[in-house]
């Protein structure tokens, strides 16, 4: 497979309801795997790919994180950079579905921060492939929204964001909400008094929404 990854595989032979989780900038494949015991009570196959780009977090300690595309204040990502990250994620999803005992009628995407943008891209390109999309502390860029025009009116989406998010301002989540509502997406949206994170309250709501949707 094209990306390093980790996974939580439930008991039994499957096929299993499956949640593909996309981490944020500077994290790694293990970052969101701790959610697995909470999602569908641990009965979901949770697959966590690692972004293809290395991000030096502490060069002296040789500590590395990973990303789906470059992201710096000095040099914003190009459309080509973002497209490469999306392509890598799409290739991985295709391979993961072939390799693991995935119930193809019950596949959800979950993305945090930069990983949420990747999840939006995958879902809006091929909405009929997925049963649900959860976008956490992220945003839907204008160019992506205007270029990926498949009918997503049957794809439930959960969008949550912190009002104190210091990385991605909540105004971008509110803009994302307007865009998705204009597309007729079945949208659940909620804000929390938190930063760029997943809080206990937001996790409980996410878990409840996924349980009801999947």
Backbone as CSV, one residue per row, in Angstrom:
resi,resn,N_x,N_y,N_z,CA_x,CA_y,CA_z,C_x,C_y,C_z
1,UNK,0.840,-1.201,0.000,0.000,0.000,0.000,0.876,1.253,0.000
2,UNK,0.336,2.355,-0.503,1.177,3.518,-0.756,1.493,4.348,0.476
3,UNK,0.731,4.183,1.575,0.968,4.972,2.782,1.131,4.066,3.993
4,UNK,2.047,4.462,4.881,2.098,3.800,6.178,0.758,4.028,6.885
5,UNK,0.336,3.075,7.693,-0.954,3.213,8.357,-1.018,2.300,9.566
6,UNK,-1.983,2.541,10.404,-2.267,1.667,11.525,-3.768,1.466,11.568
7,UNK,-4.217,0.499,12.371,-5.648,0.237,12.374,-6.092,-0.441,13.657
8,UNK,-7.366,-0.301,13.928,-8.051,-1.046,14.979,-8.993,-2.004,14.272
9,UNK,-8.783,-3.307,14.473,-9.631,-4.301,13.834,-10.458,-5.007,14.900
10,UNK,-11.779,-4.928,14.816,-12.638,-5.546,15.831,-12.650,-7.060,15.706
11,UNK,-13.237,-7.705,16.693,-13.350,-9.164,16.672,-14.268,-9.611,15.548
12,UNK,-14.036,-10.839,15.083,-14.882,-11.393,14.032,-14.243,-11.262,12.672
13,UNK,-14.825,-11.978,11.718,-14.247,-12.026,10.374,-14.655,-10.850,9.497
14,UNK,-15.710,-10.168,9.860,-16.180,-9.073,9.028,-17.074,-9.581,7.903
15,UNK,-17.462,-8.719,6.970,-17.007,-7.327,6.838,-17.524,-6.424,7.963
16,UNK,-16.730,-5.405,8.263,-17.027,-4.505,9.373,-17.409,-3.111,8.869
17,UNK,-18.283,-2.417,9.598,-18.412,-0.981,9.331,-17.037,-0.347,9.520
18,UNK,-16.697,0.576,8.641,-15.316,1.069,8.581,-15.263,2.584,8.641
19,UNK,-14.324,3.082,9.432,-14.105,4.523,9.538,-12.654,4.806,9.166
20,UNK,-12.464,5.586,8.121,-11.132,6.007,7.684,-10.843,7.364,8.302
21,UNK,-9.782,7.455,9.099,-9.503,8.678,9.848,-8.240,9.352,9.312
22,UNK,-8.345,10.640,9.023,-7.257,11.428,8.435,-6.753,12.446,9.458
23,UNK,-5.494,12.316,9.851,-4.926,13.180,10.888,-4.619,14.575,10.365
24,UNK,-4.310,15.462,11.294,-3.984,16.837,10.953,-2.504,17.055,10.715
25,UNK,-2.169,18.289,10.358,-0.787,18.673,10.056,0.118,18.461,11.270
26,UNK,1.240,17.768,11.048,2.229,17.560,12.093,1.962,16.370,12.988
27,UNK,0.855,15.680,12.781,0.539,14.487,13.578,1.018,13.233,12.844
28,UNK,0.460,12.080,13.173,0.852,10.839,12.500,-0.312,9.859,12.526
29,UNK,-0.067,8.656,12.029,-1.138,7.672,11.880,-1.753,7.255,13.214
30,UNK,-1.019,7.416,14.298,-1.530,7.004,15.608,-2.386,8.082,16.275
31,UNK,-2.376,9.274,15.732,-2.951,10.421,16.426,-4.437,10.244,16.748
32,UNK,-5.212,9.733,15.813,-6.652,9.601,16.006,-7.087,8.176,16.321
33,UNK,-6.121,7.263,16.371,-6.495,5.865,16.597,-7.071,5.656,17.991
34,UNK,-6.734,6.528,18.942,-7.289,6.426,20.283,-8.800,6.612,20.326
35,UNK,-9.388,7.129,19.235,-10.838,7.258,19.163,-11.523,5.913,18.940
36,UNK,-10.780,4.933,18.425,-11.380,3.679,17.957,-12.262,2.981,18.988
37,UNK,-11.840,2.854,20.272,-12.710,2.161,21.237,-14.054,2.854,21.464
38,UNK,-14.129,4.141,21.151,-15.357,4.909,21.361,-16.301,4.843,20.168
39,UNK,-15.750,4.630,18.977,-16.541,4.708,17.756,-17.290,3.400,17.529
40,UNK,-18.604,3.479,17.541,-19.469,2.293,17.433,-19.115,1.267,18.500
41,UNK,-18.721,1.746,19.664,-18.392,0.857,20.772,-17.236,-0.080,20.488
42,UNK,-16.321,0.340,19.624,-15.168,-0.492,19.292,-15.443,-1.543,18.240
43,UNK,-16.649,-1.553,17.662,-16.997,-2.584,16.677,-16.654,-2.182,15.253
44,UNK,-16.176,-0.955,15.059,-15.814,-0.497,13.718,-14.364,-0.837,13.406
45,UNK,-14.104,-1.134,12.155,-12.746,-1.206,11.646,-12.283,0.231,11.414
46,UNK,-11.282,0.653,12.149,-10.780,2.028,12.035,-9.404,1.982,11.380
47,UNK,-9.279,2.636,10.257,-8.037,2.614,9.471,-7.481,4.032,9.434
48,UNK,-6.217,4.172,9.852,-5.605,5.493,9.994,-4.350,5.598,9.138
49,UNK,-4.442,6.187,7.943,-3.244,6.387,7.124,-2.416,7.564,7.626
50,UNK,-1.157,7.540,7.251,-0.238,8.620,7.623,0.063,9.469,6.406
51,UNK,-0.029,10.783,6.557,0.260,11.678,5.447,1.628,11.421,4.847
52,UNK,1.805,11.674,3.546,3.037,11.300,2.856,4.230,12.224,3.084
53,UNK,4.006,13.418,3.661,5.090,14.391,3.800,5.606,14.443,5.230
54,UNK,6.916,14.456,5.387,7.509,14.615,6.714,7.523,16.090,7.117
55,UNK,7.234,16.331,8.400,7.253,17.685,8.954,8.192,17.680,10.151
56,UNK,9.350,18.345,10.074,10.256,18.379,11.233,9.639,19.154,12.391
57,UNK,9.424,18.484,13.502,8.870,19.136,14.684,9.963,19.617,15.626
58,UNK,11.017,18.831,15.729,12.161,19.181,16.561,13.391,18.553,15.907
59,UNK,14.051,19.298,14.997,15.187,18.735,14.263,16.284,18.187,15.161
60,UNK,16.545,18.835,16.300,17.610,18.355,17.185,17.268,16.989,17.773
61,UNK,16.005,16.782,18.080,15.579,15.498,18.637,15.160,14.516,17.549
62,UNK,15.273,14.956,16.291,14.853,14.138,15.146,13.394,13.700,15.282
63,UNK,12.594,14.605,15.797,11.180,14.329,15.987,10.419,14.798,14.752
64,UNK,9.680,13.876,14.126,8.995,14.177,12.885,7.483,14.014,13.042
65,UNK,6.755,14.887,12.394,5.334,14.712,12.200,5.092,14.517,10.711
66,UNK,3.825,14.475,10.329,3.501,14.196,8.928,2.337,15.075,8.485
67,UNK,2.236,15.246,7.184,1.210,16.120,6.627,0.741,15.577,5.285
68,UNK,-0.405,16.088,4.860,-0.947,15.715,3.547,-0.453,16.655,2.457
69,UNK,-0.136,17.880,2.850,0.450,18.844,1.908,1.177,19.894,2.726
70,UNK,2.155,20.609,2.127,2.932,21.610,2.874,2.017,22.745,3.350
71,UNK,2.351,23.285,4.514,1.534,24.358,5.071,2.411,25.236,5.946
72,UNK,2.802,26.399,5.406,3.590,27.350,6.179,3.035,28.747,5.945
73,UNK,3.296,29.650,6.892,2.844,31.025,6.738,3.555,31.721,5.589
74,UNK,4.808,31.368,5.371,5.602,32.026,4.342,5.208,31.575,2.942
75,UNK,4.753,30.324,2.809,4.460,29.789,1.491,3.183,28.936,1.557
76,UNK,2.040,29.520,1.255,0.786,28.760,1.255,0.859,27.616,0.245
77,UNK,0.115,26.554,0.475,0.156,25.413,-0.438,-0.399,25.773,-1.813
78,UNK,0.180,25.179,-2.839,-0.343,25.362,-4.194,-1.455,24.341,-4.442
79,UNK,-2.238,24.573,-5.475,-3.279,23.610,-5.840,-2.656,22.252,-6.153
80,UNK,-1.466,22.274,-6.752,-0.785,21.020,-7.080,-0.384,20.272,-5.812
81,UNK,0.098,20.998,-4.799,0.460,20.371,-3.523,-0.739,19.659,-2.913
82,UNK,-1.852,20.375,-2.870,-3.061,19.806,-2.267,-3.542,18.617,-3.079
83,UNK,-3.499,18.742,-4.404,-3.956,17.652,-5.273,-3.136,16.384,-5.057
84,UNK,-1.842,16.534,-4.808,-0.995,15.359,-4.564,-1.413,14.653,-3.273
85,UNK,-1.697,15.434,-2.228,-2.132,14.834,-0.977,-3.456,14.116,-1.122
86,UNK,-4.388,14.727,-1.848,-5.694,14.102,-2.072,-5.537,12.820,-2.870
87,UNK,-4.692,12.857,-3.887,-4.469,11.673,-4.711,-3.873,10.529,-3.898
88,UNK,-2.919,10.837,-3.029,-2.319,9.802,-2.182,-3.364,9.185,-1.269
89,UNK,-4.231,10.021,-0.701,-5.279,9.511,0.178,-6.272,8.656,-0.586
90,UNK,-6.640,9.075,-1.794,-7.610,8.307,-2.587,-7.034,6.944,-2.987
91,UNK,-5.770,6.921,-3.377,-5.117,5.651,-3.720,-5.090,4.727,-2.514
92,UNK,-4.822,5.301,-1.338,-4.793,4.496,-0.118,-6.167,3.915,0.186
93,UNK,-7.198,4.716,0.084,-8.551,4.240,0.381,-8.921,3.083,-0.538
94,UNK,-8.614,3.209,-1.823,-8.893,2.117,-2.763,-8.214,0.828,-2.320
95,UNK,-6.937,0.939,-1.952,-6.168,-0.244,-1.557,-6.664,-0.825,-0.235
96,UNK,-7.019,0.044,0.708,-7.490,-0.423,2.020,-8.795,-1.200,1.897
97,UNK,-9.674,-0.741,1.033,-10.948,-1.434,0.837,-10.724,-2.819,0.237
98,UNK,-9.726,-2.922,-0.612,-9.400,-4.223,-1.195,-8.742,-5.159,-0.184
99,UNK,-7.921,-4.612,0.687,-7.091,-5.440,1.576,-7.813,-5.883,2.848
100,UNK,-8.627,-5.013,3.412,-9.202,-5.278,4.731,-10.692,-5.631,4.626
101,UNK,-11.257,-6.282,5.689,-12.656,-6.730,5.642,-13.638,-5.575,5.847
102,UNK,-13.756,-4.740,4.834,-14.556,-3.523,4.880,-15.970,-3.818,4.377
103,UNK,-16.958,-3.377,5.137,-18.334,-3.391,4.657,-18.499,-2.163,3.765
104,UNK,-18.531,-2.358,2.462,-18.510,-1.228,1.534,-19.796,-0.418,1.562
105,UNK,-20.820,-0.928,2.210,-22.048,-0.157,2.343,-22.042,0.716,3.597
106,UNK,-20.999,0.591,4.431,-20.932,1.336,5.695,-19.513,1.867,5.907
107,UNK,-19.087,2.781,5.025,-17.772,3.406,5.127,-17.959,4.876,5.486
108,UNK,-17.287,5.318,6.528,-17.315,6.723,6.922,-15.916,7.313,6.826
109,UNK,-15.867,8.603,6.557,-14.627,9.368,6.598,-14.644,10.273,7.817
110,UNK,-13.493,10.390,8.473,-13.349,11.314,9.593,-12.019,12.028,9.422
111,UNK,-12.060,13.347,9.415,-10.829,14.103,9.246,-10.729,15.234,10.246
112,UNK,-9.537,15.428,10.792,-9.278,16.513,11.737,-8.344,17.527,11.095
113,UNK,-8.706,18.810,11.142,-7.864,19.897,10.663,-7.493,19.671,9.195
114,UNK,-6.214,19.614,8.860,-5.817,19.392,7.470,-6.408,18.087,6.932
115,UNK,-6.511,17.079,7.787,-7.110,15.821,7.371,-8.587,15.959,7.028
116,UNK,-9.251,16.956,7.612,-10.640,17.212,7.274,-10.788,17.714,5.857
117,UNK,-9.850,18.531,5.411,-9.869,18.995,4.030,-9.728,17.806,3.078
118,UNK,-8.829,16.866,3.417,-8.668,15.658,2.606,-9.967,14.859,2.589
119,UNK,-10.608,14.737,3.742,-11.872,13.994,3.818,-12.958,14.666,2.979
120,UNK,-13.041,15.989,3.046,-14.002,16.705,2.205,-13.752,16.403,0.727
121,UNK,-12.489,16.435,0.321,-12.166,16.202,-1.091,-12.592,14.811,-1.545
122,UNK,-12.304,13.808,-0.722,-12.684,12.443,-1.083,-14.198,12.297,-1.150
123,UNK,-14.895,12.870,-0.187,-16.344,12.724,-0.124,-17.048,13.468,-1.247
124,UNK,-16.617,14.680,-1.541,-17.296,15.478,-2.555,-16.962,15.022,-3.971
125,UNK,-15.884,14.286,-4.123,-15.547,13.702,-5.419,-16.419,12.488,-5.706
126,UNK,-16.703,11.704,-4.671,-17.437,10.456,-4.850,-18.364,10.217,-3.659
127,UNK,-19.403,11.032,-3.511,-20.239,10.944,-2.304,-20.994,9.631,-2.154
128,UNK,-21.288,8.957,-3.250,-22.038,7.704,-3.166,-21.217,6.565,-2.568
129,UNK,-19.925,6.762,-2.474,-19.052,5.710,-1.944,-19.098,5.649,-0.417
130,UNK,-19.516,6.734,0.214,-19.409,6.852,1.663,-20.786,6.988,2.305
131,UNK,-20.852,6.508,3.538,-22.093,6.547,4.299,-22.182,7.793,5.180
132,UNK,-21.025,8.363,5.531,-21.004,9.512,6.430,-19.649,10.202,6.356
133,UNK,-19.630,11.480,6.711,-18.398,12.258,6.796,-18.429,13.092,8.060
134,UNK,-17.384,12.986,8.877,-17.221,13.813,10.067,-16.007,14.711,9.869
135,UNK,-16.227,16.022,9.920,-15.167,17.002,9.687,-14.952,17.796,10.969
136,UNK,-13.776,17.625,11.579,-13.501,18.190,12.891,-12.448,19.287,12.792
137,UNK,-12.781,20.469,13.299,-11.822,21.584,13.364,-11.144,21.812,12.016
138,UNK,-11.941,21.965,10.972,-11.397,22.060,9.626,-12.189,23.069,8.812
139,UNK,-12.018,23.060,7.497,-12.706,24.007,6.630,-12.823,23.419,5.229
140,UNK,-13.749,23.957,4.456,-13.934,23.573,3.054,-13.519,24.756,2.190
141,UNK,-12.384,24.647,1.484,-11.896,25.778,0.681,-12.849,26.122,-0.472
142,UNK,-12.829,27.387,-0.887,-13.695,27.840,-1.975,-13.451,27.063,-3.256
143,UNK,-12.169,26.884,-3.632,-11.883,26.235,-4.910,-12.337,24.778,-4.911
144,UNK,-12.195,24.102,-3.785,-12.646,22.717,-3.707,-14.165,22.641,-3.802
145,UNK,-14.843,23.526,-3.115,-16.295,23.523,-3.139,-16.836,23.786,-4.540
146,UNK,-16.164,24.664,-5.287,-16.656,25.033,-6.616,-16.244,24.046,-7.700
147,UNK,-15.203,23.246,-7.442,-14.725,22.323,-8.487,-15.279,20.915,-8.335
148,UNK,-15.654,20.520,-7.107,-16.185,19.174,-6.873,-17.702,19.286,-6.729
149,UNK,-18.410,19.049,-7.822,-19.830,19.378,-7.887,-20.740,18.158,-7.893
150,UNK,-20.219,16.988,-7.494,-21.087,15.807,-7.411,-22.205,16.057,-6.404
151,UNK,-23.345,15.421,-6.625,-24.502,15.582,-5.744,-24.236,14.882,-4.414
152,UNK,-24.070,15.665,-3.346,-23.812,15.104,-2.015,-25.036,15.226,-1.116
153,UNK,-26.210,15.342,-1.713,-27.418,15.594,-0.930,-27.888,14.373,-0.144
154,UNK,-27.253,13.225,-0.366,-27.615,12.027,0.403,-26.487,11.588,1.337
155,UNK,-25.460,12.420,1.481,-24.322,12.082,2.331,-24.390,12.873,3.631
156,UNK,-24.746,12.249,4.751,-24.790,12.973,6.030,-23.396,13.450,6.436
157,UNK,-23.327,14.679,6.930,-22.062,15.251,7.378,-22.207,15.820,8.782
158,UNK,-21.167,15.607,9.571,-21.077,16.176,10.918,-19.890,17.132,10.925
159,UNK,-20.130,18.392,11.254,-19.070,19.401,11.316,-19.060,19.984,12.719
160,UNK,-17.897,19.917,13.384,-17.770,20.499,14.723,-16.519,21.363,14.790
161,UNK,-16.586,22.415,15.641,-15.477,23.365,15.684,-15.467,24.067,17.039
162,UNK,-14.288,24.464,17.452,-14.133,25.209,18.694,-14.216,26.706,18.481
163,UNK,-14.969,27.387,19.339,-15.066,28.843,19.229,-13.761,29.526,19.616
164,UNK,-12.881,28.788,20.320,-11.588,29.337,20.724,-10.438,28.748,19.904
165,UNK,-10.754,28.189,18.748,-9.723,27.573,17.904,-8.715,28.636,17.467
166,UNK,-7.466,28.440,17.862,-6.403,29.393,17.559,-5.683,29.070,16.251
167,UNK,-5.998,27.944,15.647,-5.335,27.518,14.403,-6.229,27.788,13.195
168,UNK,-7.483,27.369,13.267,-8.460,27.593,12.201,-9.638,28.322,12.835
169,UNK,-9.778,29.588,12.531,-10.799,30.400,13.181,-12.188,29.836,12.922
170,UNK,-13.055,29.951,13.907,-14.402,29.403,13.795,-15.178,30.040,12.639
171,UNK,-14.769,31.219,12.201,-15.449,31.844,11.064,-15.343,30.985,9.807
172,UNK,-14.260,30.234,9.695,-14.097,29.369,8.521,-15.029,28.162,8.610
173,UNK,-15.298,27.690,9.809,-16.279,26.616,9.976,-17.681,27.116,9.637
174,UNK,-17.994,28.337,10.044,-19.312,28.898,9.745,-19.482,29.104,8.241
175,UNK,-18.406,29.488,7.576,-18.435,29.610,6.116,-18.637,28.232,5.477
176,UNK,-17.971,27.224,6.016,-18.150,25.852,5.527,-19.599,25.413,5.690
177,UNK,-20.187,25.736,6.817,-21.596,25.401,7.068,-22.488,26.002,5.988
178,UNK,-22.271,27.258,5.643,-23.085,27.918,4.615,-22.925,27.217,3.263
179,UNK,-21.702,26.850,2.938,-21.454,26.185,1.655,-22.164,24.836,1.584
180,UNK,-22.074,24.070,2.654,-22.683,22.741,2.649,-24.203,22.834,2.640
181,UNK,-24.759,23.781,3.371,-26.207,23.967,3.351,-26.690,24.363,1.963
182,UNK,-25.903,25.198,1.266,-26.266,25.602,-0.090,-26.251,24.421,-1.058
183,UNK,-25.448,23.402,-0.746,-25.395,22.209,-1.591,-26.472,21.188,-1.221
184,UNK,-27.255,21.473,-0.189,-28.305,20.548,0.204,-27.820,19.344,0.972
185,UNK,-26.649,19.463,1.571,-26.087,18.346,2.340,-26.875,18.161,3.641
186,UNK,-27.171,16.908,4.035,-27.768,16.670,5.352,-26.725,16.935,6.434
187,UNK,-26.758,18.119,7.001,-25.657,18.600,7.833,-26.060,18.719,9.295
188,UNK,-25.184,18.214,10.162,-25.265,18.478,11.598,-24.043,19.316,11.959
189,UNK,-24.262,20.477,12.559,-23.177,21.413,12.846,-23.265,21.843,14.302
190,UNK,-22.098,21.859,14.981,-22.103,22.305,16.375,-20.769,22.943,16.732
191,UNK,-20.855,24.007,17.503,-19.665,24.680,18.017,-19.516,24.376,19.503
192,UNK,-18.258,24.392,19.957,-17.932,24.078,21.348,-16.987,25.137,21.899
193,UNK,-17.035,25.337,23.189,-16.106,26.257,23.842,-14.790,25.516,24.070
194,UNK,-14.002,25.420,23.008,-12.730,24.693,23.047,-11.816,25.270,21.984
195,UNK,-10.545,24.824,22.004,-9.579,25.252,21.017,-9.533,24.296,19.837
196,UNK,-8.317,24.108,19.318,-8.101,23.234,18.155,-7.915,21.816,18.683
197,UNK,-9.013,21.146,18.972,-8.938,19.892,19.712,-10.250,19.131,19.588
198,UNK,-10.276,17.965,20.217,-11.501,17.196,20.411,-11.725,17.121,21.911
199,UNK,-12.794,17.728,22.386,-13.082,17.735,23.820,-13.947,16.528,24.181
200,UNK,-14.130,16.317,25.471,-15.001,15.237,25.914,-16.418,15.400,25.388
201,UNK,-16.931,16.626,25.436,-18.293,16.877,24.963,-18.406,16.660,23.465
202,UNK,-17.439,17.180,22.716,-17.512,17.032,21.259,-17.344,15.572,20.844
203,UNK,-16.533,14.809,21.583,-16.387,13.387,21.291,-17.696,12.649,21.545
204,UNK,-18.365,12.952,22.644,-19.642,12.293,22.924,-20.658,12.555,21.818
205,UNK,-20.699,13.787,21.335,-21.642,14.114,20.262,-21.257,13.407,18.958
206,UNK,-19.966,13.374,18.662,-19.489,12.672,17.471,-19.851,11.201,17.527
207,UNK,-19.603,10.571,18.678,-19.888,9.148,18.856,-21.386,8.889,18.652
208,UNK,-22.225,9.737,19.233,-23.669,9.563,19.096,-24.128,9.721,17.661
209,UNK,-23.554,10.697,16.969,-23.929,10.930,15.569,-23.518,9.768,14.685
210,UNK,-22.290,9.280,14.863,-21.829,8.133,14.060,-22.675,6.885,14.335
211,UNK,-23.018,6.676,15.600,-23.839,5.522,15.955,-25.186,5.594,15.224
212,UNK,-25.780,6.757,15.208,-27.074,6.907,14.559,-26.973,6.832,13.037
213,UNK,-25.849,7.272,12.497,-25.717,7.373,11.036,-25.239,6.083,10.403
214,UNK,-24.309,5.391,11.072,-23.769,4.149,10.503,-24.571,2.924,10.929
